Each structure stands twice: as C-alpha cells, then as structure tokens.
Amino acid sequence: MNPKINTLKDLEYFAAFTYCCEIVQKWEKLKPDNEELKELSTSLKNVFFYVNTIQSERNLYDKYMSDSKADKNRAVMRARKSEAEVDELKAEIKRLKNISGL
C-alpha cells in the first residue's frame, strides 16, 4: 500500500483513539469507582497495543519487500552487466582467433 495513505490512516487512527482516551479519562475522574469505565480503559489500552503491533509488522513487511525488490534489481543489473562482459569477451576471442588463424 502507498506509504502516504498508510501515514494518513495512522494519523486518523491516532486522532480518533486520542479523542476516545481523553473522554474515558474525564469520565474516570468523575466516577473513579466505576468498574465499566475501568474495563473500558483497559480494553482501549489492549486495542492500542494490538493496533501498534499490526502497524509495526506492516512497516517491517514493507521494509522487507522494499529491500527484496532492491536486492532483485541489483542482481538483475549484475547479471546484465556480466552478460555484456561475456559477449565482449566472446567477440574478443573470435577476433583473436581470426588474427592467429585458428
């Protein structure tokens, strides 16, 4: 996926998540003994860590794919260069054979 789109989606997620957390914090201050709010707060933390893990894995995957493509491109370029050198050497051998009369 496009890195700019990922960044935009990440920003939207963080903004929405921050808003939700701020509201829960306000409610917890008003009713610190409310068990449902405590569970909601814990659940939000779990969601945050889960999404953070997914984002980290996505970033690592994207980096791996980018590195793999770069490695492949370098290998292709080396192969093309080697093939060109082989062609040049074959031509040189042919020229030398013609000169030497073989």
ZARO-693788 format. One line per 5 residues: number of its first residue (from 1); their letters; for each residue x, y, z of C-alpha. Coordinates in Angstrom, 3 decimals, decimal comma. Layout:
REM ZARO-693788
NUM = a = X Y Z; ...
This chain:
REM ZARO-693788
1 = mnpki = 0,000 0,000 0,000; 1,056 3,569 -0,554; 3,117 4,896 2,391; 1,303 8,250 2,268; -2,059 6,507 2,612
6 = ntlkd = -0,714 4,428 5,499; 0,522 7,571 7,225; -2,818 9,304 6,721; -4,718 6,316 8,084; -2,336 6,132 11,036
11 = leyfa = -2,922 9,814 11,804; -6,700 9,377 11,585; -6,480 6,366 13,899; -4,308 8,186 16,459; -6,584 11,237 16,422
16 = aftyc = -9,721 9,156 16,972; -8,025 6,995 19,588; -6,689 10,011 21,467; -10,151 11,566 21,486; -11,680 8,373 22,922
21 = ceivq = -8,987 8,099 25,591; -9,454 11,718 26,644; -13,185 11,177 27,112; -12,636 7,999 29,131; -10,101 9,815 31,323
26 = kwekl = -12,616 12,602 32,016; -15,279 10,062 32,928; -12,861 8,168 35,170; -12,099 11,379 37,067; -15,806 11,942 37,597
31 = kpdne = -16,506 8,345 38,622; -13,236 6,696 39,697; -15,006 3,649 41,201; -16,948 2,749 38,049; -15,923 -0,781 37,029
36 = elkel = -17,224 -0,428 33,475; -15,018 2,607 32,909; -12,024 0,740 34,268; -12,757 -2,142 31,896; -13,231 0,290 29,005
41 = stslk = -9,899 1,917 29,808; -8,158 -1,470 29,911; -9,830 -2,503 26,656; -8,702 0,700 24,952; -5,133 0,020 26,072
46 = nvffy = -5,350 -3,501 24,648; -6,709 -2,187 21,355; -3,903 0,355 21,189; -1,182 -2,249 21,713; -2,815 -4,612 19,224
51 = vntiq = -3,026 -1,956 16,505; 0,506 -0,811 17,305; 1,748 -4,376 16,794; -0,069 -4,626 13,466; 1,372 -1,287 12,339
56 = sernl = 4,879 -2,355 13,333; 4,511 -5,632 11,454; 3,184 -3,773 8,395; 6,165 -1,402 8,486; 8,611 -4,298 8,796
61 = ydkym = 6,881 -6,113 5,928; 7,002 -3,008 3,729; 10,704 -2,542 4,519; 11,414 -6,219 3,782; 9,580 -6,012 0,449
66 = sdska = 11,408 -2,831 -0,486; 14,777 -4,363 0,408; 13,911 -7,547 -1,508; 12,987 -5,573 -4,619; 16,207 -3,581 -4,376
71 = dknra = 18,231 -6,807 -3,989; 16,475 -8,314 -7,003; 17,115 -5,205 -9,097; 20,806 -5,238 -8,149; 21,052 -8,928 -9,075
76 = vmrar = 19,401 -8,286 -12,444; 21,757 -5,390 -13,138; 24,797 -7,525 -12,216; 23,552 -10,327 -14,486; 23,053 -7,926 -17,396
81 = kseae = 26,493 -6,459 -16,866; 28,020 -9,958 -16,715; 26,230 -10,987 -19,907; 27,547 -7,882 -21,668; 31,067 -8,665 -20,497
86 = vdelk = 30,726 -12,275 -21,700; 29,581 -11,035 -25,106; 32,562 -8,663 -25,262; 34,969 -11,460 -24,296; 33,467 -13,815 -26,887
91 = aeikr = 33,903 -11,148 -29,529; 37,493 -10,596 -28,377; 38,203 -14,366 -28,530; 36,723 -14,540 -32,023; 38,828 -11,572 -33,128
96 = lknis = 41,987 -13,121 -31,673; 41,249 -16,480 -33,342; 40,862 -14,726 -36,660; 44,170 -12,892 -36,155; 46,030 -16,038 -35,135
101 = gl = 44,440 -18,104 -37,935; 42,788 -20,719 -35,705
